Each structure stands twice: as C-alpha cells, then as structure tokens.
Amino acid sequence: MSATVPGDYVIRSIRADEWPAVKELRLRALRDPLAHLAYLETYDVAAVRPDSYWQERAAGAAEGASGARQIVAEVPGGMWLGTLTVLVEEAGTTDWAGFSVARRQGHVVGVFVRPEWRGSGLTKALFDAGLEWAWASGLERVRLIVHPDNERAQGAYRKAGFASSGRTVPLVGGPGDYELEFVLER
C-alpha cells in the first residue's frame, strides 16, 4: 500500500527492515508534551529497549503481516512525518484491558504526527490508509482509546470519522484513571 497525497508526502506501510526509523519516531512521540496522556509507555522505558524489541515490533506490523499494520507518512528524502498502527483483535478473545472482543475488529494505537504537520490533513490521511487496510482485512469495526483530557487527539479522531462509544476503559495507575473508547463501524 502506497499512495501519494497532497503535501508531497507518501502514505505507506512500513517494511520490517525499517525498525531504526520505527524506534526513532516512537521515541520522538514519547517526548511530546502530551505523551503522558497519549501513550501507555514512557520515553525512559522505551529508550532502553534492545534492538531486538524494535526489530520484532517492526516485523509484526510491516507490509505483509496479518495481525497488525503500521502506516507512515514519508517525505522525499525518507523522513517520517507521522504514523499509526492498526492491531487486529479477533472475536472471542480478550483485549489488553480484559474486555471480551465480540467482533473481529481493529484497534488503532501509536498515533503520532510531528508538531509542524499537525492541522495539515496528515492525520486524516494516515487514518484513511489505516482504515483502508482494516476494511480490506475484513475487520468489522475499528476502535481506539483516548484520554478524556487529550482534546487535541479527540478532535483529530472525530475528523477521521470516529465517535465515542460511551464505554470507558480503566487504566492502571489509581482510582478514577480511565480512557474513552472511540469507534468507527464499517
């Protein structure tokens, strides 16, 4: 999957051998001022992971993988501007939060766009590509979770067509810690 979109960037799936770029962009995302609201991992934890971790992460979501797909926006010269990953959740399994998965669905994680590209339409283009892959993979719906205080992300997700399902997902960290589930039906 590769498509040129306005703004002189290409939206495409990653390749397994691009694990150094996967690592670099993830570490950049984890330094974002809102990273504590957006990710379940910290920079300090991710920065010390061995290369084998990043190699496996990239291979598991690269072009040709069936259980996940990482999409990136790339400019000529190779710099990645943003990314998202769609994980496949199979019906009858239990998700990471302990909820039963009723239908075969996608779970969007790891959304990040470099600050200078926010508001340019890039996030929507990444979502369009991720959703195209999800629907082509036979997924019945796609979901994501978002912190109630992360209004910037909620706005971007709504622009991509997602809406609150009304479900809250508890997070480890203390009483009252939760996130909101947003969904998009096929």
N, C-alpha and C positions, 0 to 999 in steps of 0.2 A: 504494500500500500504506500503510495507516494502521490502527493498532489501539490501543485504549485498554487498558492493563494496570494491575494493582493498583499503587497508589502515586501515583496522579494524574499520570501522565505518558503521553505518546503515543509509540509507536514508529512511525517512518515513514521513507520515502525522502526524501533532500534534493531541493531544486529548484536549478536552475542559478544562479538569481539570489541564492542564499544563500551565495555564495562568501565574504563577510566573516565569517560565522559558521563556515564551514569553516576559514578561516585562524585565527580566534581559538581554536577548540577544539584545532586541531593544535598551535599554539604553546603552549597550556596543557599538552597532553600531553607535549611535548618538554621541559617544565620539571619533570616528575615525577622524583622521586629515582631511579627505576629506568629512566628513559628510555634511558640508555646500554645497557641490556640489551634493551629492547623495540623500539627503532626504529633504522633504518639511516641516519637523518638527525639532525643536531644542531639545537638551537634557533638557534644563530648562523647556520647556513646557511639555515634556513627563514625566519627573521625578515627577511632582506634580499631575499627573492624578490619580484619585481614583482607588482602586482595581476593582470596578465595570466596569470601562472602559476596563481594561485588561481582565477581565472575558468575557465581550461581544466580544472583539476583538478575543480572542482565540476561543470562541464558534462559531463565524461566519466563521472561516476558518479551523475548525477542521475536522477530519475524519467524513464523513457523511454529512457535509454541502455541499450544491449545488452551492452557489453563490461565493465561494472562497475556496482556499485550501492553507494552509501554510505547506511547506515542510521543514524538518530539517535534518541535518546530526548529528548523535549522536554516541559517542564512548561508549564502555563498561564503566559503572560507571555513565552514564547519562549526561555527559557534552555535550552541543550542540556546534558544530563547525561552523555551518553556517545555513542560511535559505533563503528562498524566498517565496513569496506569489503570487498566480495567482488569480486575480479578474475576474469574468465573467462580460462582458459588452454585453448587449442584443441589437440586431439590432432594430433600430427605437428609441433608447433612446439618450440622450445627455451625453457625458462623463464629467468628472470633470473639463475639460478645456473649455467646451462649444461647443465642436465639435459634430456633428451628428455621431452616430455609424451606419455604413452601414451594417455590418455583425456581426453575433454573434462571439465574439472574447474574448480572454484572455488578461489581462493587468498585466504584471509582475511588482511587487513593492517589496520594502523592502529587496532587495538582500544584504546579508552581509555574509562574511566569515572571521573568525578570522585571523589576520595577519599571524600567524605562519602556517596556512594551505593554504594560497594563493599560486597559482602556482602548487598545488599538484594534480589538476584534480577534486578537490571537487566542485568547482563552476559548472563545466560542468556536474557533476553527479547530482547536485541539479536541474539544468536546464532540464536534461534528465527526471527526475522524474516529474517535474512540467509540462513539455510538454506531457509526457505520460498521466497525469491526464487531461490536456486540450483536447487532441485528444479524449480520452475516453469519455469526457463530451460533445463531438460534436462541439467543438469550431472550427471555420474555419481558424483562424489565431491567432497568439499571438503577442503582441507588448509590448514595454516598452519605456520609455523616459530616456534620459541620457544627462547630461550637456556637452556642447562641450569641456569644459576644463577637463573633467574626462576621460582621455585617458586610465587609468587602467581599468575602467569599460567597456569602449567601446571595448577594446581588449578581455575581457572576454566574452562579448556578441557576438562578431564576432566568437570566438571559439565555442560558443554554437549554431552557425548557423544563427544568426540574421544579418540583413543588414539594412543600412539606407534606409528609405522610401523616403527621400527628404523633408518630412514635418517637419516644426518647430512648436513647441508648446510654446506660450508665457507664461511667468511666472509673477506673481505679484511681484513687487519689484522695478520696474523702467523701463524706456525705454531701449530697447535692450536686456532685460532679456528673454532668451528663452532656450529651450532644444530641442534635436533632437529625432525624433521618429525612433526606430529600429523595424523591423517586421520579422516574420518568418511565411511563409504560410504553411498550412497543406500539 
